[in-house]
Amino acid sequence: MAARIPLKQLSRKTVFPNTFFSSRLPSSFAPTRTLATVTPSSSSPGPNGTAIVLLNMGGPSTVPEVQDFLSRLFADADLIPLGRLQKYIGPLIARRRTPKIEKQYSVIGGGSPIRRWSEYQAEETCKVLDKLHPSTAPHKPYVAFRYAAPLTEDTFLKMQKDGVKRAVAFTQYPQYSCSTTGSSLNELWRLAKKHDPEGKIEWSVIDRWPTHKGLVDTVAKHVEASLDSYPKEDREKVVLLFSAHSLPMSVVNRGDSYPAEVAATVYAVMQRLGFKNPYRLVWQSQVGPSPWLGAQTSNTVEHYVKKGQTKLLLIPIAFTSDHIETLHELDLEIIAESKQPGIKRAESLNGDPMFIEALADIAHKHLQSGIKASRQLELRCPMCVSERCREQKQFFSGREGLE
């Protein structure tokens, strides 16, 4: 498996376990930068400039931010539907889970690295994009998180202060779900109505990219690097477990496209690898007693080990950088606790130059196309009854939408 750098290069103060952190952290990346704004690309956006806004869930950068992060997360019915009592149950769950989650963030270095990776990815993507598509340059990087700083509203207000007139909302969830990208777009639509009722910012959306060649090639490269760490005679016997964040079955049964799009990514990666290894798609990070999409990653590993299959490679397939789901859940709760040297994890996308080129290519093709959003974004889930979802889709697509 590709070598992993010490976590201290990304953490604020705690030295992370040397054996568990993935990375392609470029030497030019300053690990001490901590606060919200991203260093802009070489020039400020002029009349023809374009803001590239990376959308993601986010994570607490420090342990004291954990409770606020969880409170926002469990308040979001798009992500975790708790029914009519959500505003009461959500805060209760957040308070109860805070001590446990604080300990987990302490173990991985005192906070999530997702903000630093996202800021780095945004900045580097814009540098490449300035060369690929000069007609919309300069491209200015922004990061908008749903549940942690920099929050979407803070980013929106900063964009207005910077005089942004043209913006691309670029989801960092490669596979679309109403719970993730949909939630971020709902929030962005709400803020546009609140802060920009005259529509001075012109928006378009990159809402999914599950089989983009650059994404597929980068994941496949990391899988191949990890397989090289096994003895040559064992490599084709290693079971590949592609692990994605799960969804509540209530969301799946509504007709959400996420499971199909994740499966499409997995199949494309396996095609690129020549189907040399057996593989499965598994699901992680379930919360609460309600049914979630399975099989669970942890249960899958446990049962394979019981059956004598101890050469397993876990591959994060729906995350664009390391965060608690990779650094703690996969690396510590599953891999370390298994005590099996043949169970490993492929490197996350993080700052891999190939992945940065992929992000820039996706944005370049989007800007070239001139479209506001994909036709898929217009189509609501078959069982969707949300008026907010309908209006959001109309706002970003510029069309009435498909029922």
Disulfide bonds with the S-S distance in Angstrom:
none
